[in-house]
Amino acid sequence: MAKLYPALPLLDSHSTGLAAELDVAHRLGAGLSEAFAVFHSVDWSIGSAAAERHGEIDVVVANQAGDLLLIEVKSGGVEFRSEGIFKRYGQQKRDVTAQVRLQYGALRSRLERAGLSVRLHHLLVLPDVKVKSETVQWPQERIVDCDELDHLVGRVMEQLGAGTPSPAVHARVIAFLENRFQVAPDVSTMTGRVTEASRRLSAGLATWVPRLTVPSGLIRVVGTAGSGKTQLALRLLRDADQQGLKASYICFNRALADHMGRVAPVRTPAETFHEYAVRACRRAGMEIDFGSAGVFDRVAAGCIDALEDAEPDLDLLVLDEGQDLQPEWVQAMLSRLRPEGRAVLMEDPSQQLYADRPGYELPDATTVTSLENFRTPRALARLINLLRLSDEPIEAHSPHEGEVPDPIVHEDDTDCLRATESAVQRCLQRGFATEDVAVVSLRGRERSVLLRADRLGPWSLRRFSGAYDDGGSAIWTQGELLVESVRRFKGQASPAVVLTECDFESIEPMTRRLLFVGFTRARMHAEWVVSRKVAKLVSRALTDAPA
């Protein structure tokens, strides 16, 4: 079956003339092989702005060599005269011969200007007329009348043939007829549109979860990456602020807390559990030395002790990254709720990246589950499912198709830096700006070469220095290119992500979760830098994946 451009509409809702044209296109689409493409209602123009001429070709057939057959369809009666063939439209007559010549000449001229040296043929189809004899201008082989309509496909094959395959020329001809221009994509504009479309699509949780009324006041949202959990949190916090209720947002990662602090209502604190714990300990008179070993464990324990005697102070509590919170931390935070207070705990088991985080039950909670991902490009989501990186297959709903990353393979740590630089260059060549790219390492700071470097190729690096100021805030270096570990980058996203320092012995559960988090940070594009060993593991996993 030939490919039709555009897809055919229903035939019974059109005028007789258009129905005849579409019937011809349908016959050719169904009867010709995949070596052909059939276009209908092809607009053309030629000339300067002062003397421009326009027209429409009823049907154009292209073969695999890029050669074209122009088909003019004239339903109803026509008149054959010595000076040509004429078609009457009311009180006017149109010279069909002149019309076909003009179409042929216009398209020939446009093809030559486009640098397309392909053969061009023409054919006249008269579905309601029987032609008894040929003329000098119109030989019989150039006309298909009502008796030959059922043999239309054969006549096209006689005139045009399948041609010698020429994929490059064929592709250019198809683009020419589709009115496709060769353009360089404006990635910044595309990113903005994709981000906005993803935001609208993922608004489902934020729309109906706030409407739920549950006896315990506790809702547990188990949502995959990109399902709209952040939008839900913002909706809850803003509604509470408008109602004059006291609310708080607590998560695990500082970068996510900082982001929420910028977009949440001014009066609503957005902080990590440990940030809150530091404040609680200081109110209780505890001295904190951030340079001492185990300081954050002592802070967490001190916070839990302080809350045992504290009065509940919240009407709404939003706990994010629940899979990264210890059970005793969750219970301590829930103790802050007033008697009529509500809590929403949001989590994704596939993003649990810490070995010392046991699962926990909340018997009184009402659980809402969403596997719909509106952020990750659809091609990348399919790769995630093929590699079984998440606990359950995710549903790809991003408005952007994207593409599967072509891994860059490295030999050792030094070569990994070279490969990572190449991956960043790939992103820049696609039109992404340096600030649109996040380089995310699968290793922690202790084992990473990248996270201790000051530069990568021509770029200075913006990364966590490993130190904290007196207030417990992370100190960052100044640089052009963001470099971060996958654990710290969880909860964030970037238009383009380079996932690097991927070197492991096997694709075991923790590795799958690390890869899942890394890939789902990308809104538009992902690059993947892997060791040769990992390349073989991935190839084997894809080979063994169910069809």
N, C-alpha and C positions, 0 to 999 in steps of 0.2 A: 504494500500500500504506500502511495506517495504521501509526503507530508504536505498539509494544507496550510497556507498563510493567507489571512488568519483563519481560525477555526470557523467552519460554516454555520451560519444561523439556520433557524427553521425555515423551510421553503414556503410554507402555506400562508405566510403573513406578508408577502411581498407582491409588488406589481408583476404583471406578466413578463415584462422585459427582464427585470432583475431575477425573477424566478428561473427564467431560461438560462441566464448567465450562471446562476448558482447550480443549476442542474448539470451544466457542462462541467463546472469545477468539481462537483460531486462525482460524476462519472469518471473523470480523469483521476481524482484522488483515490477512488476505490479500485480502478483498473490498472493503473500504472504501478511499477515496482518502487522499492525504496531508493532506486537510483534517480528518481525524479522528485522535484518539488513543484507544487502547483500554487500559484498566486491568483487571487481574484480581486477585481476592483483596484487596479494599480494606478494611482495618480502620477502624472508626469508634468513637468514644466520645462520650458526652454526659452532662451532669449534674454535680453537685458530688461532692466526694470521699466524702461520706456516702451519696450515692445515685447512683452512677455506673453507667451501662449501656454495654455494649460489644457489638459485632457485626461482621459481615463481609458486604460486598456482593460477590457473585460476579464481576460484570463491570460496569464503568462505561465508557460511551462519551462522549467530549467532542468537540464540533464546533469549527469555527474561530471561532465567536462565543463559545465558552465554555459553551454550553448542554450539559446532561448528560442521559443516558439510563441509568437504573439497571436492570440485568438480573438477575433471580433465576433460577437454573437448578435444576430439580428432576428428577433422573434417577429411573428406576423408576416405580412406580405411585403415583398420588395419588387421594384421594377427594374428590368434589364433593358438598358438602352445602348445605343451605339457608343455614347460617350461615357458609359459606366453603369454602375448599380446604384439605385436610389431608394431611400426609405422615407416614407411620408410620416410626419408627426403633426397631426392636425392640418393646418393650412400650409405648413412648411415641408420642404423636401430636403433631405440631407444626402450629400454625395458620399456614399459609402466608400467608393474607390479612393476619393481624395482623403477621406478620414483615415483609412488604413495606411495610405502613403505617408500622411503627416505623422501618424503614430510610429511607423517604422523609421522614418527619418529622424524624428525627435529622439527615439530611444537609441538609435545608432550613434547619434551625436553625443548623447550623454554618456554612453558606454565608452566611447573613444576618449572623452575628456577624463573619465575615471581610470583610464589606462587598462581597460578590459577588452582585449582583442578576441572576442568570441563570435561564433557564427550566429546569425539572426535569421529566423524564418517567420512567415505569417500564414494564417489560415482563417478562412471565413466560414462560420457555422450558421446555417439557415435552418433552424429546427422545424419551421412550419411551411417550407417551400421545397418543391421538387424541381431540380435543375435538369432540363432535358438536353442542353447543349452548352459547350464551353464557348468563351469569347477570346479574342486576342489578349485582352487585359487580364482575364480570369480563366486560366486553364483549369480543367476539371480537378486536378490534384490539389488545388488551392481552396476548394470549396467542399464542405460537408453538408449535404441537404438532409431532409427528413428521412429519406430511405437509408441513408448511411449513418444516421445518428448512433445506432447500436454498434457500429464499427468504429466509433470515434477514437477509441484507444489505439486500434490498429493503424488508423490514419496518422495519429500523432507519432507512433513509432516509425512509420515510413518517412515522415517529414523530418523528424528530429533524431530519433534513435537514442540509445542510452549513452553513447559517447564513451571516449576513453577516460577513465577516472583521473581527475585532477583536483584533489582535495583543496589545495590552496586557492585555485581560481574559483572553484565552486563556492567556497566559503565567502569569497569577496563578492561574487555575484548575488548570493543570498542576502548578504549585508546591504548591498546596493538596493535591492528590491524591497528590503524591509525598512529602508530609510534609516539605517543605523549608521551613525557617524563614528569615526575613530576619535575618541576623546580620552583625556587623562582624568581619571576620577578625582573629584575634590573630596579627599578622605575626611577632612574636618567637617564638611557639610554632611557627608554620609554618616559619620559617627554621631553627630547631633540628632539626625533623624532616626537612626536606629535606636539610640538611647531613649529618645522620647517615645517612639513606638513601643519599645520594650516596657517602658514605665506604664504606658496606658494599658497594655495587654496584661501586665502582672498586677493590676489593681484589684483582682478578684478577692484576695485575702483581706485587703484593706477595706473592701466594700461590705463583706458580709460577716466576717469574724466579730467586728465591734457590735453587731446586732444580736449576737448570741447571749442568752441569759442562762447561766448555769447555777445550780444551787450552791456549789462550793465557792463560786467566784473565781475558780482557777481553770484556765484554758491552756492546754499544751498543744502547740502548733509544731508538727513534725513536717518541715518543708525542705525540699531539695534546694540546692543553690539556684538562685535566679527565680525563685517562685514568688517573690514579693514580700518577704518577711520584713525587710527594712521599711518598705512603704507602709506595712501594717503597723509597725512600731511608731512611725511618725504620725499616722492617723490617730492612733490611740493617745499619744502624748498631746497632740494639738487639741483633740476633743476635750481631754481632761483640763487643759489650760483654759479653754474657752468657758468651761463650766466652773472654773474657780477651784478645781480639785488639786490636791497635792500629789504629784507624780514623780517617778524616778525611773531612769533607764540604766540598767547594769548589764555589762557584758564582760568578756575576758580579755580581748585584745585592745591595746591602747589606741592603735590607729583607727579602729572602728569607733571607739568611744569619742575620739577627737572629731571624727567626721560627724557623728550624731550630735555632738555638742555644737557644731556649726549650723546645723539645720533644724534642730529641735527648738521648741519655745525657750525664750531666754530664761524664764523662771524655773525651767525643768533641768535638774542636774543630769548629765549624761557622762558616766564614768565607768571605769573598770571596777570589778569587785575589790581589787587590791587598793585602788585609789580611795574608794569608800572606806575600806578597812583601815587605811592609814589615818583618815580623818577621825574615825571612831576611836582608834587607839589614842590619838593625841588628845581628844576630848577627855578620855579616861586618865590622862596623865602619863601615858607610856612614852619612854624615850626610844627613838628609832634611829638606828645606824644603818643606812642603806649600803654601806660598804662591807657589812659583816655577812658571813655565810649563813644561809637559812633565814634571812631577815623576813622574807615574804611569808614563810610558813608561820613564823612567830606573829606577824601582823594579822594573818588570817585567824589564828587561834585567839589573839587578843580581841579581835572584832566580835567573834562569836561569844566570848565571855561578856563583852560590854553590852551586847544586844539582849542577853538573858534578863537584864534588869531594866532595859529601856522601855519607854512607852511607845506603842505603835504610832507611826507618824505618816503613813501613806494611805491615799485613797486608790492609787493605781501603781502597780509595779510591773515594769516590762523587763524581763530577764532574757537577754539574747545570748546566743552561743551556749545554750544549755548543755550541750554535749561536752563542753570544756570545763564546766563548773563541777566542783566536788559536791556530793549530796549534802554534806553538812553546811556548805556555803549557801546552797539553795534554801535549806530549811531556815537558816539564820535570816536570809533576806525576806522570806515569806512571813517571818515573825514581825516584820515592820508594818504589816497590813492592819488597818483598823477593822472593826467588826464587819462593816459593809463594804470593805475594800475588794478590789479585783486585781488579779495577777494574770499575766500572759507570759508563758515560758515558750521561747522559740528555739528550735534546735534542728540539727541535721546529723544523724548518726554517721553518714558517709563523710563528714568533715571532722570526725573525732581523731585528733592527731597526737594525743598524749596517752602514753601507755598506762599512766597511773590514774586514769579517770574511769572508775567503775560505772556501770549503768545503774539507774535507780528508778524506783517506782514512785508515782504520785497517785495514790489510790483515789483521791477525791477529784482528780482532774478530768475534764472532758477533753479528749484528744481529737485534733483536726489534722488530717494528713493531705499533703499536696506533693505530687511528683512532677509537676509542670514547671519546666525551665523556660523562662522568657528572655534570658540574657545570653546564653551561650549560642554561638552560631550553630545552625542545624547540622552541618557536616561534622563539626567537632563533637556535638552531642551524640551523633551516631557512632563515632569512634569510641567515645566513653562507654557506650553500651556494648560495643563489640569486645572491648577489653574488660568488660564487667568491673568497672572501677567503682560503681556505686552499689549499695546494698540491694536496691531495686532499680530496674531500668528507668531512666528519666524520660519524660515526654518533651520532645523538642518543639518549642513554640516561638523561638526567636523570629523576628521579621527578616533576619539576615541569614542567607544560606552559608556564606563563608566557604572554607575549603579545609580538607584534612591536611595537617602539617606534614611537610616533607622533612624528616629528621636529618639533622646535620650530625654526622658521626665523628667522634674524636678518639684519640688514642690514649692520652694521659691528661693530667691536670693542666699542664702548660698548654697542650693542644686544645683543651676545653675552653680556655680563655680566647684563643684564636677563633674557635668555632662559635662561641657566644658573640664575639664581635661581628662575625659574618651574619649571624641571625639578626642582630640589631640592624645591620646594613640592609638586609632584606626588608625589614619593616620600613625603613626610611625610603627605600626605593619604591615601595608601594604607596608612598605619599603621607605616611604617618610622621608627625613631628616628634622630636626627641622627647618632649614632655608627654606624648601619647603612649610611650613605650615603658613598660615595667619589666625589668629583668628579675625573674623569680627563681631562687635556688632551692632545689629539693633538699639540700643539706642545711644543718644548723650552723650557727656562727663558728662553733668550735672546729668543725671539719671543713668548712668552706674556704676555698682560696679566694673566690670572688668577693665574699662579704668582708674580707680583710684588706682588699685592694683599694687603692685611691683612684686608679684610672682603669678604663677598659678601652684600649685603642686610643682614639682621639678624644674620648669623653672623660671628664671628671665625674666621679660617682657620688651620688647622694644616698647615704646609707646610715643605719644606726651605728653609732660609735662604740656601743657596748657599755657606755657610762650613763649615769642618771644625775640630774641636778639635785639640789637640796629638797626640792618639792616632790622628788620621785619621778619627774618627767624624763623621757628618753632624750639624749643629746644626739643630734644628727650632724653629719658632715655637710658642707656646702658642695653641691655638684650639679651637673647638667642631667645625668641619667640616673633614674631611680633603680636601686638594687635592694632586694629584700628577700628574706627567707619565706618559704611557703607558709610556715606557721604564723609568722607575723603579718603576712599579707592577707590572711584569711579574713573575710568580711569586707574586702575591698574589691575593686575591679579597675580595669584599664582597657582602652580601645585595643591595644596590641600588647601581648604578653610573650616574653621569651622565657620558656621553661628550661632551665639549665642545671648543670651538675647532677644529671640523672645517671647515677651509677650504682646499681644494686645487684645482688646475687640472684634474686628471684622476685616474682611478682606476688608477694604475700599480702595479707590484708592491710597492713599499715602502708605499704608501698602503694597499693591501689588507692587508698584514701588521700595520700599525698599527691598523687597524679590527678585525682579527681578535683581536689581543691585548686591545684595549679591551673588545669585547663579551664575550669569554670570561672576563672578571674577574667578571661578574655571576652570582650564584647564584640569585637570585629575580626580579630586575627590572632593566631598563635603560631609561634615557632618553637621547635623542640630540638634541644641539643642533648645527645645521648652518647654513652660509651658504646664501643663495638659490642660488648657483652649484652647491654640492654637492647641494642638494635636486634640482636638474634632472639632475645626473649620475646620482644614485641612481635617480631615476624612469626615466631612459633605460635604465640597466643592468637594472632589474627588468623593463621592457618587453621587452628583448632576451633575457632569461634563457630557457633552454629550458623547455618545459612539463614 
